[in-house]
Amino acid sequence: MRLQDYWGVGPKTSERLRETLGVERAVEAIEGADIRTLADAGLPRGRAVRILRRANGAAGMDALGTRDVHDVYDDLLTLASEYAVTDHAADRIRVLTPLERVEEREERLDDVLAAREAWAALDEASRTAVLDAFERYDEAGGTDRAAVEAALSLREAGLRGTTFAALDGVDDDALRDAAGALGYVEPDGSVAAGADEELDRLRDRLDTVRGLENGALDVLESVRSRGVRSLEEFQSAFVEYVAEESDLRRGRIEAATAADAYDEADFASTTLRTLVEELEADVEAREERVAADLRGDVEAAREDVDAALTAVSDIAFELSLGRFAAEYDLTRPALVADGVAVVGARNLTLSGDVDPVSYAVGTHGLGGGDAAPPSGDRVAVLTGANSGGKTTLLETLCQVVLLASMGLPVPAEAAEVGDFDTIVFHRRHASFNAGVLESTLKSIVPPLASGGRTLMLVDEFEAITEPGRAADLLNGLVSLTVDQEALGVYVTHLADDLSPLPDEARIDGIFAEGLTEELALRVDYQPRFGTVGKSTPEFIVSRLVANARDRAERQGFEALAAAVGEEAVQRTLSDAF
């Protein structure tokens, strides 16, 4: 396959990868979602991520219908990658995409939830052992030897079954033998230092004798300084000196001496040159034997080594997602054909205590007590208080649907999630002009009109055009959603201006209930189904009156209080204090 056949790989990128990696290795990196290799080749990391997402999940990426959906998707994977136990696992998480087949999602859910249980079952010492093993793996650069050593560490920690089952069948002794061999033999056949003590000794001697040869004049001076008076005495002192410096036996040095040297310098240089040649031959012969033995150890354990390499990568990936699921108490969604329903759902990007909510569009079978969401409505029009959590609810639904589409558990006590061809999420944008209106309509209408299974999550559509026309357009979107048998949640303040909605649509409301003693808005974030919510501006004005910095400012806000209902403002302030 040509490099330029991959999405995002143009002529310049293709040439860079060809020069730095070669075509075969570059294709392996792309097909294997290897961000690190592409980044090391000079690609910006963000670009490498985008290329790999498209290369390994183009159909899934096509389901993300708007930029706002992409933003939520990126936020989720960034959050999940923070729980990765290795750098490569983090990279694999960052390139996850929605899966096309429900069966694939179910299989991944099985693996991730098994990993969550495996992680939860470990005691503190075992968790530390696991994390330390993977940390050493990263520090060693994720090499084959590092993977084998990580596998041995996981086995020695006593980890067995479920997530660690891939290591159950490996031969520990074979892995230990292989670990001693892996990483020492270079592609050119040379053997790295540390593989064999005898080879290291021979190399040290060779380096020493080479040093003596390169400094032959210094050797001459050192030997002459011993008071030699003849060539014969010089030869004897020279042998003794080299033996002391190199740890070579005297007999070995004497065997290499020049018998027909015509002076001291000729004797020294010829002898040292001969010793270098002999030691080079010794090193070469030993290196060949050691390399053959090392390759034999690896080949003898090849099946176990290959199993360990795959297992360590997969365990790191699944355990990382399992830690993410455990940290946020994620649960398994029921994957259904149609509809979105959640009970006790939480937004993952909110910090602190998060109020759970229950909500649904489409048909579902979830309970939920008094807050059980209705079943059967194709569209919900969500109304209510400013800062009441309407946008957060849309984003929460988007998070749940995206996680389920990737085969990941979701932040809810219970959830049913349908199979969607396109997810459209549109946040409120504070721009009011024809260009924004046109671009928004071009973004959200084509997926809806395509006839596929579409989920629409649209926030305050009226923010991009005048309210009267926005109500008309919103009516049109609700009707089109029903006609196309899609699902939709539309947030608006224009519920009273909408024409009678189709029977398949309902109106829900979120209500503010007053101010706290700290003058924060007190909101019931759980929508009330079938009820129009109010924006309750009197609560906001009440807070402004109470927080006025001087008399003139207070009088100005009191004028607004009279406009929105002075009695309501006073009652709000009274309740707060």
Buried (B, 14 or more C-beta within 10 A) or exposed (E): EEBEEBBBBEEEBBEBBBEBBEEEBBBEBBEBBBBBBBBEBEBEEEBBBBBBBBBBBEEBBEBBBBEBBEBBBBBBBEBBBEBBBBBBBBBBBBBBBBBBEBEEBBEBBEBBBBBBBBBEEBEEEBBEBBBEBBEEBBEBEBEBBBBBBBBBBBBEBEBEEBBBBBBEEBBEEBBBBBBBBBBBBEEEEEBEEEBBEEBBEBBEBBEBBBBBBEEBEEBBEBBEEEEBEEEEEBBBBBBBBBBEBBEBEEEBBBEBBBEEBEEBEEBBBBBBBBBBEBBBEBBEEBBEBBBEBBBEBBEBBEEBBEBBBEBBBBBBBBBBBBBBBBBBEBBBBEBBEBBBBBBBBBBBBEEEEBBBBBBBBBBBEBEBEEBBBBBEBBBBBBBBBBBBBBBBBBBBBBBBBBBBBBBBBBBBBBBBBBBBBBBBBBBBBEEEEEEBBEEBBEBBBEBBEBEBBBBBBBBBBBBBBEEEEBBBBBBEBBBBBBEBEBBBBBBBBBBEBBEEBBEBBBBBBBBBBBBEEEBEBBBBBBBBBEBBBBBBBBBBBBBBBBEBEEEEEBEEBBEBBEEBBBEBBBBBBEBBE
